[in-house]
Amino acid sequence: MSAVLELRDAALSYGRHHLWRGLDLALGAGELVAVLGPNGSGKTSLLRVVLGLEPLTGGSALVAGRPVRRGAPDVGYVPQQRAFDATSPLRARDLVGLGIDGHRWGTGLPSRRRRARVDELLASVGASAYADVPVGLLSGGEQQRLRIAQALADDPRLLLCDEPLLSLDIPAQRAMGALIDSRRREAGTGVLFVTHEINPVLDMVDRVLYLIDGAFRLGTPDEVMTSRTLSELYRSPVEVVRSGGRLVVLGAHERSVAYDDHHHLAPPALRRTS
Ligand SMILES: Nc1ncnc2c1ncn2[C@@H]1O[C@H](COP(=O)(O)OP(=O)(O)OP(=O)(O)O)[C@@H](O)[C@H]1O
């Protein structure tokens, strides 16, 4: 199985602040890797590297065998959920259309084929009913469906998701998870899924990449989400309790990562919690 994303001995540091080093990850077609970790551990920065927006400070990053680069059509990106301005004149179909030609400065498909492609994408995420509604009037879940459609416009081999479930209610979270899950199963799209909360996606996670404090663990949820592994990572007692198919992590929030202006680990009282 060839990797859609391959990180080899990858490192990212800002000055003396090392987010991660020695990271080897081969993400296979159709595989979903959840990226977890406290605030500031470098989850979004990892996505920025794969998007070609941030250079690695060590090692290499390949997408579908080629070095990462900005605007690569092999990569789709679902950003964090942020509500659109209620007065935005942009309609649902306009937003999805931007995924097709937004980065090509309008020199993409002819208008009939373009319209058909937008309709197809809207249907694929169950958003046809509100294709012509201004995006600012749609619910958070409806808006997020459109962002997924936009991210899939170029038929990417790799989908990067940055907390796509944040601020969605439970039914919308389930619908979003199911959409991403069916996409990667049917089209073999590899998914890197940044999240603070593993439970809504636990059933679909193949592996977990847990980042913290310059260290990381990569493995199946059963390997990584254990009291022992997380206590090692957090360097303090953390308890993982399994209850009703859910994972409850106790004690981790007392030791979230934060750095002072000189990139030293701040004392616990000053640390942000996730
Ligand atoms: N260009 C930059 N220069 C210096 N430091 C940076 C830069 N970009 C990010 N950082 C720092 O790197 C750390 C990791 O940031 P990042 O946004 O990747 O964390 P995160 O794990 O996604 O956090 P959160 O869960 O809060 O979204 C933070 O401490 C941030 O301040």
The ligand as a Tripos MOL2 file, in Angstrom:
@<TRIPOS>MOLECULE
LIG
   31    33     1     0     0
SMALL
NO_CHARGES

@<TRIPOS>ATOM
      1 N1          5.1490   31.0830   13.3740 N.pl3     1 LIG1
      2 C1          5.3110   30.7560   14.6470 C.ar      1 LIG1
      3 N2          6.3420   31.2370   15.3610 N.ar      1 LIG1
      4 C2          6.5540   30.9020   16.6560 C.ar      1 LIG1
      5 N3          5.7430   30.0500   17.3420 N.ar      1 LIG1
      6 C3          4.6980   29.5280   16.6750 C.ar      1 LIG1
      7 C4          4.4280   29.8500   15.3090 C.ar      1 LIG1
      8 N4          3.3130   29.1550   14.9180 N.ar      1 LIG1
      9 C5          2.9120   28.4510   16.0090 C.ar      1 LIG1
     10 N5          3.7310   28.6720   17.0570 N.ar      1 LIG1
     11 C6          3.6350   28.0690   18.3900 C.3       1 LIG1
     12 O1          3.6920   26.6750   18.2260 O.3       1 LIG1
     13 C7          2.8570   26.0430   19.1770 C.3       1 LIG1
     14 C8          1.9500   25.0610   18.4970 C.3       1 LIG1
     15 O2          0.8740   25.7370   17.8870 O.3       1 LIG1
     16 P1         -0.2960   24.9280   17.1930 P.3       1 LIG1
     17 O3         -1.3130   25.9220   16.7480 O.co2     1 LIG1
     18 O4          0.2490   24.0160   16.1670 O.co2     1 LIG1
     19 O5         -0.8530   24.0670   18.3990 O.3       1 LIG1
     20 P2         -2.1580   23.1840   18.4950 P.3       1 LIG1
     21 O6         -1.7350   21.8630   19.0500 O.co2     1 LIG1
     22 O7         -2.8780   23.1400   17.1870 O.co2     1 LIG1
     23 O8         -2.9800   24.0000   19.5810 O.3       1 LIG1
     24 P3         -4.5520   24.1980   19.8180 P.3       1 LIG1
     25 O9         -5.0360   22.9050   20.3560 O.co2     1 LIG1
     26 O10        -4.5950   25.2730   20.8480 O.co2     1 LIG1
     27 O11        -5.1810   24.5910   18.5050 O.co2     1 LIG1
     28 C9          2.1460   27.1470   19.9400 C.3       1 LIG1
     29 O12         2.8390   27.3320   21.1710 O.3       1 LIG1
     30 C10         2.2950   28.3400   19.0330 C.3       1 LIG1
     31 O13         2.3270   29.5330   19.7680 O.3       1 LIG1
@<TRIPOS>BOND
     1     1     2 1
     2     2     3 ar
     3     2     7 ar
     4     3     4 ar
     5     4     5 ar
     6     5     6 ar
     7     6     7 ar
     8     6    10 ar
     9     7     8 ar
    10     8     9 ar
    11     9    10 ar
    12    10    11 1
    13    11    12 1
    14    11    30 1
    15    12    13 1
    16    13    14 1
    17    13    28 1
    18    14    15 1
    19    15    16 1
    20    16    17 2
    21    16    18 1
    22    16    19 1
    23    19    20 1
    24    20    21 2
    25    20    22 1
    26    20    23 1
    27    23    24 1
    28    24    25 2
    29    24    26 1
    30    24    27 1
    31    28    29 1
    32    28    30 1
    33    30    31 1
@<TRIPOS>SUBSTRUCTURE
     1 LIG1         1 GROUP 0 **** ****
